[in-house]
Amino acid sequence: MSGTRKMLCLVMLLVFAAVVAGCGGGSDKPKYPQGDVTFLIPQGPGGGNDMTVRALIPAMKKELNGNVVPVNKAEARGAVAASDLASAKPDGQKLYFNSQSLLLMPYAGVDVKLEKFQPVAQVVEDTASIIVKADAPWKTLDEFIKYAQANKLKVAHNGNGALWHLSALQLAKAIKADFNYIAYPSGGAQMLTALASGEVDLCVISPSESKALIDSGRLRVLAVMSDTRHAVVPNVPTCKELGLDQTFPVWRGIFTTAGTPKETLALLEKAIKTATESPEFTTLAKNNGFPIKFRGVNEFSAFVKDETEKYKKLMADIKLK
Amino acid sequence: MSFEFYTAGWQLFTLPVLAYMLLGTVIGIIIGALPGLTAMMAVSVLVPLTYTLSPTAGIIMLLGVYCGANYGGSISATLVNIPGTPSAVMTTMDGYPLGQKGKAGLAIGTATVASGLGGIFSVVTMAMFAPLIANIALKFTSLEIFAIALFGVTIMGYISPGSVLKGLISGVFGLLIGCIGFDPTTAVPRFTFGEQNLLSGVQFVAAMIGLFGLAEILLASEKIKDLQTRPELFKMQNPLECLKYLRTLWGNLLRSSVIGVIVGAVPGTGGTIAAIVGYAVQKKVSKNPEGMGKGAVEGIAAPEAANNACCGGALTTLLSLGIPGDAVTAILIGAFVLHGLTPGPMLFESNPDLVSAIFIGMFLIQMLIIALGLNFAQYFAKLLLVPRPILNTIILALCVVGTYGVQNSIFDIGTMIVFAVLGYVMAKASIPRAPIVLALILGPVMEENLRRWLSLAEGHVLESLAGAFTTNPIAMAILAITALTLVLPLFQKSGRLNEGMAEHIVGGKK
């Protein structure tokens, strides 16, 4: 009997100690992060987005002084990850990583509440570029434009209303050409194979994705659609240099749930900025050939708004066709 | 390439690299043998873990996983009629019946030797003709891939013993299921009934595990007593027995390996399609086509040689063009990049010893598969000694975990259960299940490439088709063979079609 009582006393004491310790911890520790931060990746492990997130995490952990756990949720084309974030508590405990594919989801029949997304920071800014087969008859952008205006060229894209469809549409509009759009729903690698084999005439895609085929001399970049030249093809001029004022940024960034307190956003912004300067991240960027670009909460929010508007217009063009 | 190039990689084979190679291959075989865990899943999970290893160790280990898993799928296909990986679907056709005859050892031995030899063939061709194969791969445009898929689809009716009609019912049903999801050209959702989870179509691995894995357990639970009292199954045959058959298999192995290398090298295809085409061709040229599907050794050798030869083919495209040949090599790109390497032709110049080490490593991995497979086949087969209720419970758990693991989706588990019920009903009605899987893989490939070719033709379909005789001779040759194999049986005296129909009418209840 007394043994049981002793046990009981001990248990109560332990509970008391735990409660006290809990209180102490609560008052000392900063409000954020509260336990593990979940980092949602809307693709499977091993891909571009996945590797980028995993390269950011070590420095973010150190900076936030807490654990950050990557979670891959690829099902339903990323719709599940997106609704997971949209319905999360607005406390910054759930982060989400994506490219502009996020903004294109609603057009692809994926039900995603974009107004529930709070942009936190941009980390990468790549660009579209005009890529043709190495032995294509056009040596310069001008020659290409003239030919494209007179003939209906075949352009590869990664699905109706997908990223590289919009980039091609934007180019077509800018140079007043009419392309025949051919869908390669598996994405970049499939488009570039088709280009290398001569099945299509051009791709309007990122030079980073095409690095191997450009380096080996099978494909050639006519111009990059960004303000500055690209590290993978430093000798290729920008469209602007050639008198065609067109840019098509391709970006990746981090989002959280709308309504997250400003202080939390500021903490995250700082941690991510430090992470983009960490050796893990810079090495990855160098190996992949994608340019690092940091934009903080306000700048990134404004940028995302502009991009959303731009896509709206391009999508309206597709609908008219 | 000089002789020095081929030996340059040796220096990279330190003891740890060899150890990781062995580890990778063993992990691969085990994961491959477990239903639901696929090569793709294994490689993608392991890519981040290889970060701390040297590039050589990391990449060789992943290659071990890749090749090992492609082979391991045949073990469960043979023992419990559940393809461990999608590419082992065709191995169930003959491997399982042979195992049921008490010759599981022979079946696994054949699969092992065929896989190893197919793999070795692919490595040798890769090392010798990488640039050449890469150029051939680029010749496979939309029309060629459509032709391959169409050829694969034509064997739907003949794929299993029994009624041709039932085979076709199953296959066409699979083609319909394959239409679910985004339209490949216009990206309009089809047959999704507003369900977000169906946008990218029915998850193929889930469907396959349901049809074969869970359905098989349902069937087995009906005849539990039966399964426990079949001592002849437990008596292990010598796996080396397969070497006796080797003499008759050389042509088969060579042909299937060539098919595997080419299909593997063509971007957008993969081991499963290689195995289907390998099996289909074997069935067309076989002296004893009636025996296939009932436990023929040739029916195991063909798909196994083809799907392992596929690894070398896919890697060839990756190394010489920087384009992934199949889904697993697409993930392997990540592993290269992680180590600061860009796969592609420049790798031959920037890291010749690594490329050389990859060739040597691939060769050693295939030898390892043969050695491990033949030595341990009897132990694998001893799995049958585990009481069926326990074994089935473990498989059931693996089916659920494996299905969920593909993309962490609960919805997929539901898909699996639906297909399991379907598979159970089909088995009861003696409708073959393999054609559904075949159609689910080939249907979307066929549609996407046909539609693309049509949009490339810009409305001038007939002119384009006529022009294809000069521009796409490979495609036209495959299409001609397909047409011939469809039409010829109609003119044969005892056409297999008629026979099948007769069997359907007479032997409906078996």
Interface residues (C-beta under 8 A of the other chain):
Chain A: G44 P45 G46 G47 G48 D50 M51 R54 N72 K73 A74 E75 A76 R77 A79 V80 A108 G109 V110 D111 K152 K154 G159 N160 G161 A162 N180 Y181 I182 A183 Y184 P185 S186 A189 Q190 L192 T193 A194 A196 S197 E199 V200 K211 A212 L213 D215 S216 R218 T283 L284 K286 N287 N288
Chain B: V43 S44 V45 V47 P48 L138 K139 F140 T141 S142 F182 P184 T185 T186 A187 V188 P189 Q196 N197 L199 S200 P267 G268 L321 G322 I323 P324 A330 I331 G334 A335 V337 L338 G340 L341 T342 P343 G344 P345 M346 Q407 N408 S409 F411 D412 E448 R451 R452 S455 L456 E458
